[in-house]
Amino acid sequence: MARMKVTVAYDGTEFAGYQVQPSGRTVQGTIQAVLQKMHKGEPVGIFASGRTDAGVHAIGQVFHFDTHMEIPSEAWGKALNAMLPNDILIKDVEMVSDSFHSRFSATGKEYHYKILRSKQPDVFQRNHMFHFPYSLNVEDMKQAASLFLGTHDFTSFSSAKSEVEDKIRTIFAFDVEEEGNVLTLKVRGSGFLYNMVRILVGTLLEVGQGKLKPKEISAIIKGKDRALAGKTAPANGLYLFRVDYADKTE
């Protein structure tokens, strides 16, 4: 058996999320169905670095699977892309050791969140950016973002639905970048809780609107109370940009 590591991009608009569900089209289910066809009806499970919700996109999601098929790494991508729908793209495939695990071997992840600040919405970007036509103090947002750096208990920024007990995570970098009327929030960390990035974004938007002061971020973190943080930003602006591993960065 060989273990294959795959980097995949997908447009999450038409998916009910990454993970297989009893009903609804999913990224995992779609890819597994293609692999099953390639393996002549034999079920093949894929294991990802983590799941994404309905409407969330990926530029560099990573998954692995085991196979007895002897296909060169470079040929796997061509074969899969020929059978997959056009909202999923296999970007890279490589053979790895049996000790590699897409989730447990990961050392960090980077997410990007895109906000469109135009007065009118863009019908062509409605599924790929969060339209926010209100005034924002971007410098205050940058100041607030810097206060998330380091290791903290992010209970205040985790969905109440999260069943994870350990909510301590480390944020390595958190940048707020402007390009024209698009604001991109880039956050890289050791790992993220359920809805954490979208809650971080929602909180920074409240800072940008003046509803919260940058210095209040520290108190919100220490409060360990979801009610203290901002609203959960919509899914359509969120992208899993890359997953990091000890050997190299994807």
C-alpha positions, 0 to 999 in steps of 0.5 A, a space after each residue: 500500500 502507498 500513502 498519497 498526500 494531496 493538495 486540493 482547492 475547491 469553491 465551497 459555494 455548492 457544497 454542504 461542507 467538506 465532510 461527508 454528511 447523510 445528505 447534501 453534496 460534500 467535497 469529501 464525498 465527491 472525491 471519494 466517489 471518484 477514487 472508488 471508481 478508479 479502484 473498481 468499486 473498492 471504497 477509498 477513504 480520504 483523511 483531511 487536515 480538517 473540515 470546512 463548513 458549507 460555503 467555505 473555500 480552500 486554496 490549499 486543503 490537504 488530505 491523504 489516502 492509501 492505495 494499492 494502485 501503482 500510479 506515478 504521483 504526477 499522474 494521480 492529479 491528471 486522473 483525478 481532475 479528469 473525473 472531478 467536477 470543475 469546482 474541485 481542483 487537485 493541485 499536487 500529489 506526492 507519495 509520503 511515508 505511512 507515518 504521515 497524517 494530513 491532520 495529525 502531522 500538521 504544524 499549522 494552518 493559514 486562513 484568509 478572509 476577503 471583505 468587499 468594501 464597495 458601496 454596491 455588491 458585486 454579483 460576480 463575487 457574492 459567493 467569494 467575498 463578504 460585502 461590507 459597505 460600511 466605514 471601517 477604521 483599518 488602523 484600529 483593526 490592525 492594532 486589534 489583530 496584533 493583540 491576538 498574537 501568541 498563545 491564548 485560551 480562545 474560548 471567547 472565539 469558539 462556537 458554542 457548538 464546539 466539543 473541544 475541551 482544550 481551547 488553547 491555540 497559538 497565533 503566529 501572524 495576523 495581518 490586515 491588508 488593503 488592496 483597492 476596495 478589498 480588505 484581506 485578513 490573513 491569520 496563521 496559527 497552530 490550529 483553529 477552533 470551530 468557527 474561530 476565524 470567522 469570529 475573529 473576523 467578526 470581532 475585528 469588524 466591530 473594532 473597525 466600526 468603533 463598537 469595540 476599542 482595540 485595547 478591549 481585545 485582551 479583556 475579551 480573550 481573558 473573559 473566556 466567554 463567547 458572548 463577549 466577542 463579535 458576531 460570526 462572519 459569513 462563510 463565503 469570505 473564508 478560504 483555507 489558504 494552506 496547511 503547514 508541515 514540518 518538512 515543508 510548507 504547502 
